[in-house]
């Protein structure tokens, strides 16, 4: 196994990616292909992206190169996460939509 990366997915469910065929002309004669399950965005944490840690970078890059027309590749739903990127905050749904309004001036301070 080579260098590993973290993959962020905005697909709502998990996706299995497979190492491409070694020789497309003779598919039955190639070695056994490795596969990786990339977690989807629909997770118990409620985050926008699902993160899969420890993905073999060579397999992911080869899969992206072999599947340029896959909707996840075309729409940018799968991406490598840089090592220095901080994870997004968890959204619970109870956060205030707007900041609290500023206090109105008292009536005695108002000039008519």
C-alpha positions as CSV (number, residue, x, y, z in Angstrom):
1,X,0.0,0.0,0.0
2,X,1.4,3.4,-1.0
3,X,0.6,6.9,0.3
4,X,-2.9,7.3,1.8
5,X,-5.2,10.3,1.7
6,X,-8.5,11.4,3.1
7,X,-11.4,11.6,0.6
8,X,-14.4,13.9,1.1
9,X,-17.6,12.8,-0.5
10,X,-20.8,14.8,-1.1
11,X,-22.6,11.8,-2.5
12,X,-25.5,11.0,-0.1
13,X,-24.6,7.3,0.0
14,X,-21.4,5.2,0.1
15,X,-19.7,4.4,-3.2
16,X,-17.3,1.5,-4.0
17,X,-14.4,2.3,-6.3
18,X,-12.3,-0.4,-7.9
19,X,-8.8,-0.4,-9.2
20,X,-9.1,-0.3,-13.0
21,X,-8.3,-3.3,-15.2
22,X,-4.6,-3.9,-15.8
23,X,-5.1,-4.8,-19.5
24,X,-8.5,-3.8,-20.9
25,X,-7.9,-6.0,-24.0
26,X,-7.7,-9.1,-21.7
27,X,-9.9,-8.4,-18.7
28,X,-10.0,-12.0,-17.4
29,X,-6.3,-12.3,-17.3
30,X,-5.5,-9.3,-15.1
31,X,-4.7,-9.7,-11.4
32,X,-7.4,-9.4,-8.7
33,X,-8.4,-5.7,-8.4
34,X,-8.6,-4.0,-5.0
35,X,-11.7,-2.0,-4.1
36,X,-12.3,0.8,-1.5
37,X,-15.6,1.9,0.0
38,X,-15.9,5.7,0.2
39,X,-18.3,6.8,2.9
40,X,-21.2,9.1,1.8
41,X,-22.3,12.4,3.2
42,X,-25.4,10.9,4.8
43,X,-23.8,10.1,8.2
44,X,-24.8,10.3,11.9
45,X,-22.7,13.4,12.4
46,X,-24.9,15.6,10.1
47,X,-21.9,17.0,8.2
48,X,-22.1,18.1,4.6
49,X,-19.3,15.8,3.5
50,X,-18.5,12.2,4.5
51,X,-14.8,11.6,5.2
52,X,-13.0,8.4,4.4
53,X,-9.5,8.2,6.0
54,X,-6.7,5.9,4.7
55,X,-7.6,5.6,1.0
56,X,-4.7,4.5,-1.2
57,X,-3.9,7.5,-3.3
58,X,-2.8,5.5,-6.3
59,X,-6.0,3.5,-6.5
60,X,-8.2,6.7,-6.1
61,X,-6.2,8.6,-8.8
62,X,-6.3,5.6,-11.2
63,X,-10.1,5.3,-10.7
64,X,-10.7,9.0,-11.3
65,X,-8.5,8.8,-14.5
66,X,-10.3,5.7,-15.7
67,X,-13.8,7.2,-15.0
68,X,-13.7,10.8,-16.3
69,X,-17.4,10.7,-17.2
70,X,-18.7,9.4,-13.8
71,X,-21.1,11.9,-12.3
72,X,-19.1,12.1,-9.0
73,X,-16.0,13.1,-11.0
74,X,-17.8,15.5,-13.4
75,X,-19.6,17.3,-10.6
76,X,-16.7,17.3,-8.2
77,X,-18.5,15.3,-5.5
78,X,-15.3,13.4,-4.5
79,X,-12.1,15.3,-3.6
80,X,-8.9,14.8,-1.7
81,X,-8.7,16.6,1.6
82,X,-5.4,18.5,2.1
83,X,-3.7,17.5,5.4
84,X,-4.0,21.0,6.8
85,X,-7.7,21.4,6.2
86,X,-9.8,21.6,9.3
87,X,-13.0,19.5,9.3
88,X,-16.3,21.5,9.0
89,X,-18.3,22.1,12.1
90,X,-21.2,19.8,12.9
91,X,-24.6,21.4,12.2
92,X,-27.3,20.4,14.6
93,X,-30.2,22.5,13.1
94,X,-30.8,24.5,16.2
95,X,-28.4,27.3,15.4
96,X,-29.8,30.8,15.0
97,X,-30.5,31.8,11.4
98,X,-29.8,35.4,12.0
99,X,-27.7,37.2,14.6
100,X,-29.6,38.7,17.5
101,X,-30.9,42.2,16.7
102,X,-29.3,45.1,18.5
103,X,-31.2,46.6,21.4
104,X,-33.5,49.4,20.3
105,X,-32.8,52.8,21.8
106,X,-34.9,53.7,24.8
107,X,-37.9,56.0,24.2
108,X,-36.5,58.8,26.4
109,X,-33.3,58.9,24.2
110,X,-35.4,59.3,21.0
111,X,-35.7,62.8,19.6
112,X,-39.0,63.8,18.1
